[in-house]
Amino acid sequence: MRIYHATLNTLRGLTCAAKTEAAPRQEMVALALALPIGALIAPNISWYVAMIASLLVLLAVELLNTAIERLADRVTMERDARIGMVKDFGSAAVFCALCVAGLVWVAAAAVRFDLLSWAS
């Protein structure tokens, strides 16, 4: 029963994020598009798993950042330097995850299309 309720909570969170926040919605669309496109680009199944996993991690970080921002706004809507710094940390985390995803996808494409002589 616990797994059932956890699944409902997850679906509710994903639905709410998709309906109310642009960044998670865009990353969900990117993930949906990446599933078939990644199969064409990936040199093998290991690369495909890494490519999709990198986008799932990006989405997870974005959802955590969104949660932090929502909680911070709930605490106070006034301009507060410390809360601003917390939000900036979340944004930086999203940027790092985005860089990882980009690197994985570029590396996979480079291997797939034989653009790196040392890749194997």
Long-range contacts (C-beta under 8 A, 24 or more apart in sequence): 13-63, 17-63, 17-66, 21-66, 23-62, 23-65, 23-66, 23-94, 24-59, 24-62, 24-63, 24-66, 27-55, 27-58, 27-59, 27-62, 28-59, 30-55, 31-55, 31-56, 31-59, 38-105, 38-108, 41-105, 41-108, 41-109, 41-112, 42-108, 42-112, 43-108, 43-111, 43-112, 47-108, 47-111, 47-112, 50-104, 50-108, 51-104, 51-105, 51-108, 54-97, 54-100, 54-101, 54-104, 54-105, 55-101, 57-97, 57-100, 57-101, 58-94, 58-97, 58-98, 58-100, 58-101, 60-97, 61-93, 61-94, 61-96, 61-97, 62-94, 62-97, 64-90, 64-93, 65-90, 65-91, 65-93, 65-94
